[in-house]
Amino acid sequence: MDKKKSVFALIALLITAVIWGLSYSAQAKAMDHLQPLIFVSLRYFAGALLVLIPVLFRLKKTPFQQKIILPGAICGVCLAGGEILQQFGLLYTSAGKAGFLTALYVIMIPVIGMFLKKKSTFRIWSAAVLSVAGSYMLCYTGAVEAISNKGDFLMILCALFFAFQFIAIAKFAPDADTFQFAFIQFLTVAILSGIATVIAGETWSAAGIMGGMMPLLYCGLIAIGLACTIQVGAQKYVHPATASIVLSTASVFAVIWGCLLLGEKYSTLNLLGCAAILAAVVLVQLPEKKA
């Protein structure tokens, strides 16, 4: 794997994490006007529309690759499953526990990789464990809670879907056009989450959409259309477990943006969690010792 491309890919993933971190604050604002699954559907539809522009402009040089429709849809199903399960899970469990359980995808990726013959090094395993520990400290709210309700199990399933999405991108994206692949993935999520709004009984409202337009545009065009497309391109050159650890810093940037924009307060343990996640990112970049 080209080392220079790997470095640029890691920088791109870190930029993605910064953008995702801000989207948490934007999403909190959007929830004042939009119901959760409607928000998911609309932001992925907006992201798909943005990515469609370069797809159409590049058709002469890069004809549409029909062979990537199924792989892109598979990634979209995994991503949609994670997003939808997360929203339903939040109905039954606390936000803090939900944040930690969702972060388990970081450790699930190297575990799943063992069965798919995509092994992770000891350094990656160590960084993954450190990242999950940091996520626990970051999400800790003052009480140790057991995994005890259906919301918790939905969150674990959510993390599993996100883990498979990372692995699917690593498998399918290297041979695909980045923009076309991202478009199929985003459109799949938009359609599936749109169907989920009907199942959940959410009500579409033009007034709600207009009220949440600004955070919706940020989350749709920037956090999905731009950042998630960067993720697809960058993961061509980075191990999926490494990518997940770098992207886990989104929660750290969410803390920073939350303090700056929403005046949120965090405990010393929460901040130590941020430090642990950042340390995991540094650890995963250290060179392996040669025998």
N, C-alpha and C positions, 0 to 999 in steps of 0.2 A: 504494500500500500504506500502511495506517494506521501512522504512525511510532510512536505510543504502543504499539500492539499489537506492533510489531516489537521495541521495547525490552523489553516484558514477555516476549516469546517468547525473546529472547536470554538473559534472566535465567533463564527456565525451562530452557533448554538447558544453561546453566552448572550449574544444580542437578542436572540429569540427569547431567552429566559427573562431578560430585562423587559421586553415588550409584554410577555405574558404576565409578569409581575404587576404591571400597571393595569392589566385587564381585570384583575381582581377588584380593584377600586372602581373601575368603570362598570363592572358587572353589578357591584353593590348599588350603584346609582341607578342602573337600568331596572333593578328589581322593584324600584318604587313605582314603575309604570307597566312592566311586562311580567307575565308569568314565566317560570323557569324554562319549560320545554319550548314555548313559543320563542323565547329569547335564543335558545340553542339553535332552533331551526332557522330563524332569520339571520343569525350571525354567520352560519355556515353557508346559507344561500348567498349572502353578500360577499363572502370570501370566494365562493365559486364564480360569481359574476366578475370579480376583479381578476381572477386568474384566467378566465375565459378570454380576456382581452389579448394577452400575449399568445395564447393558444391560436386564436384566429389570425393574428398578424403574422405568425410564423408558419402558417399552414403550407405555403409554397416551398419553404426550405425544409420544414419538418412536418410531413404529412401525418395525419392522425394515426396513432398506433392502436389498431383494434385489439392487438394481443394484450394490451395492458388494461383493458376494460375490467376483466374479471379480477386481476390482482388489485387494481385500484379500488374496486368495489369491496373486496375482502378487507382491505385496510379501513375503508369507510364503515363497514359493518362493525369492526372491532372498536373503532373510535366512537361510533354512534352508541354502541352497547355501553361503553364506559361513561359517556356523557349522560345517557338516559338513566342508567342504574344509579349514577351519582345523585341525580335530581330526585328520584324516588326514594333513595336511601336517606336523604336529608330530611324526609318527612318523619322518620322514625328514630333518628339518632342525633347526637349533638354535633355541632359544626367542628369542634376540636377533634373529636374522635374520628369524624368523617375525613378530616384533613390527614390524620395519621394513617388511617387504614388505606386511603387512596394512594399514599406515598409508598405503600408496600410493593407497588409495581417495580420499584427500583431493585428490590431483592428478588422478585419473581423472575425477572429477565434472565439473570445468570442461571437460576434453577431450571427454567424451561430450556435454556440453551444447552444444558447438559443432555437433555433427551433428544435434542435436535442436532447433536454433534457440533455445536458451536460453543466450545468451552471458553470459560473466562479464567483469567490469571488470578493468582492469590491477591495481587494488588487490587484488581477490580472487585473481588469478593469483599475485601477489607473496606474499600471505599463505599461499597453498597451498604454494608452493615452500618458504617459510620453515618451515612446519609439518612438511613432509616431511623437511627438513634437520634440524630439531629431533628428529624421531622417530629419524633415523639416529644422532644423537649419544646419544640416550637409550638406544637398544638396543645401542650399540657395546660389544663385550666385549673388545677388545684386538687384534683381527685383522680385516683387510679380507678378506671372503669373497666369492667370485664366486657368481653364480646358477648352480649347477652340478648340481642333482639334482632329482628329481621332486617332492620336498617343496617346493622353492623355487617351482616352477611351479604347484603346488597353491595355494600362498600368494598368488601373483599372481592366480590365478583367484578365490580367496577375496575378495581386495580388489575385483576387478571385480564380483562379486556384491553386495558391500556398497555399492559405488558406484551400481549400478542400483537397489538398495533405496532409497537416499536420493532418487534421481531419481523413482522410482515413487511414493514418498510425496508428493513435491512436486506430482506430476501428479494423483494420485487423491484425496488426503486433503482438499483444500479443499472439495470438494462432498460429503464424507461425514461421518456422525456419528463423532466421535473414538473413542468407546468401542466401537461396533460394528465399526469398521474395525480397531481394535487387536485385538479379540477374534478376528476372522477370521485376521488375520496371525499371532497367537501360536498359535492352534490348528493352523494349517497347518504351522508350524515344529515343533510338538510331534509331529504325526503323521509328518512326513517324517523327522525325526531318530530317531523311534521305529523306523521301517522301517530306517534306517541302522544302528541297533544290531544288528539281525539280520544284515545284510550284513557288518558288522565282527566278528560273532561275540562280542559282549559279552554277559555273563551278568547277568540281573536278579537282585537279592538283596534280600530284605526286611531282612536285617541291615545290608546296606550302606546302604540308604535310611534306616533309623533312625539309623545312625551319622553320616550326613551331613545329618541333618534340619535343624539350625540354619542352616548356610550355605546349604542348599538353599532354605529358606524366605525367607532374605534375598534371594538371587539371583532366586528365582521371583516373590515377592510385591512386593518393593521395586524391585529392579533391572530386572525385566521388567514386571510388572503396573503399577507406578506410573511408573517412569522412562521406559520405552519408550512408554507411553501419552502422557506429557508430550511426548515427541519428536514423536509423530504430530500432536498438537494444535499444538505450537509451529511445526512446519515449514510450517503453512498461511500463516505470515506472514514467513518468512525464506527467502532464496535457498538452494537445497540445498548449494551450495559453502560459503556462509557457515556454515550449520548444521554441516557436517562439520568445519570448522576449529574452531568453538567446542567441539564434542563431542570433538575430538582431545585436549582438555585432560584427558580421562579418564585418559590415561597419566601426566599430571603428578600428578593426585590419587592415582593408584595408587602412585606413588613415595612421596608423603606418607604415605598410609595404611600402605604397606609398612614404612616407617621406624618409624612410631608403634606398629604392632600386631605386626609380625613381626621387627622389629630388622634389617631389610635395610640393606645399605650400598651406596652409589652413588659413582662416581668424579666428579671435577670435570667431565669431559666430559659425563657423564650429566646432571648438574645444569644445565650450559650448554644441553643439549638441552631441558630443561624450560623454561628461560628463553626459548629461541627459539620454542617452541610458544606460550607466553603472549604473546610479542611479536607473533606472527602473529594472535592473537585481537584484540589492541589495534589492529593494522594494519587488519584487515578492518572495524573499526568507524569508522575515520577517514572523514570526509566527502570525497567526490570534489571535486576542484577544478573549478569551473565556468569554462567558456571565456569 
